């Protein structure tokens, strides 16, 4: 009976635990910048993106660096979906059990026009 209860508790914990977000092929092309406002002065702002990793019930299972990495990956995926090539981060929110960040997605490299 103890084994069944322990197994059930372990299975429940694993179900509640989310995985850290990994980058996609498209999101790896998005540059992340912080505190370099000159870089985006001539770029087109496409929108605000946010990311968040960790929960009050599973944060102790993930290292802070993994939650930060996952949060940035979420944001880069969202920025890539908007057609952005640059993500300008705001100051992160304070956290103790999760990581949440906001930023602006920009298109900085103008697409080249094909000549035919």
C-alpha positions in Angstrom: 0.0 0.0 0.0 2.9 2.4 0.8 4.4 1.7 -2.6 1.1 2.5 -4.3 0.8 5.8 -2.4 4.4 6.7 -3.1 4.0 5.8 -6.8 0.8 7.8 -7.1 2.5 10.9 -5.5 5.5 10.6 -7.8 3.3 10.3 -10.8 1.1 13.3 -9.8 4.3 15.4 -9.3 5.6 14.4 -12.7 2.3 15.3 -14.4 2.2 18.7 -12.7 5.7 19.4 -13.7 6.1 21.3 -16.9 9.1 21.0 -19.2 11.4 23.9 -19.9 10.7 25.5 -23.4 13.3 24.7 -26.0 14.2 26.9 -29.0 12.9 26.3 -32.5 14.8 26.7 -35.8 13.0 30.0 -36.4 13.5 31.4 -32.9 17.2 30.7 -32.9 17.5 33.5 -35.6 16.0 36.1 -33.1 18.7 38.2 -31.4 18.1 39.1 -27.7 19.3 42.5 -26.5 19.1 44.3 -23.2 19.8 47.9 -22.4 21.0 48.8 -25.9 18.3 51.2 -27.1 20.4 52.4 -30.0 20.3 49.0 -31.6 16.5 49.2 -32.2 16.2 53.0 -33.0 15.7 52.3 -36.7 13.8 49.1 -36.4 10.1 48.4 -36.9 8.3 47.5 -33.6 6.1 44.5 -34.2 4.6 44.0 -30.7 5.1 43.0 -27.1 6.0 39.4 -26.2 6.2 37.8 -22.8 7.4 34.5 -21.4 7.0 32.7 -18.1 8.5 29.4 -16.7 7.9 27.8 -13.4 5.0 27.4 -11.0 4.5 27.6 -7.3 4.2 23.8 -7.1 7.2 22.8 -9.2 9.8 25.6 -9.1 12.0 23.6 -6.8 12.4 21.0 -9.5 14.0 23.5 -12.0 17.2 25.6 -11.7 16.7 29.3 -12.0 19.0 29.4 -15.1 16.8 26.8 -16.8 13.7 28.8 -16.1 15.3 32.0 -17.4 16.5 30.0 -20.5 13.0 28.6 -21.1 11.4 32.0 -20.6 13.7 33.6 -23.2 13.0 30.7 -25.6 9.3 31.3 -25.2 9.8 34.9 -26.0 12.0 34.3 -29.0 9.4 31.8 -30.4 6.7 34.4 -30.1 8.9 37.1 -31.6 9.7 34.9 -34.6 6.0 34.2 -35.1 5.5 38.0 -35.4 8.3 38.1 -38.0 10.8 39.8 -35.7 14.5 39.3 -35.8 15.3 41.2 -32.6 13.9 41.0 -29.1 14.5 43.9 -26.8 14.0 42.9 -23.1 12.5 45.0 -20.4 13.8 44.6 -16.9 12.6 41.2 -15.6 10.0 41.0 -12.9 11.2 39.9 -9.4 10.4 36.3 -8.8 10.9 33.6 -6.2 9.1 30.6 -7.7 9.0 31.4 -11.5 10.5 33.7 -14.1 8.4 36.1 -16.1 9.8 38.6 -18.7 8.4 41.1 -21.2 10.0 42.6 -24.2 9.4 44.3 -27.6 9.8 42.3 -30.8 11.4 44.3 -33.7 12.2 43.8 -37.3 15.6 45.4 -37.8 17.0 43.8 -40.9 15.0 45.0 -43.9 14.2 42.1 -46.3 16.1 42.3 -49.5 14.1 42.8 -52.6 14.7 40.4 -55.4 15.5 41.8 -58.8 14.2 39.8 -61.7 
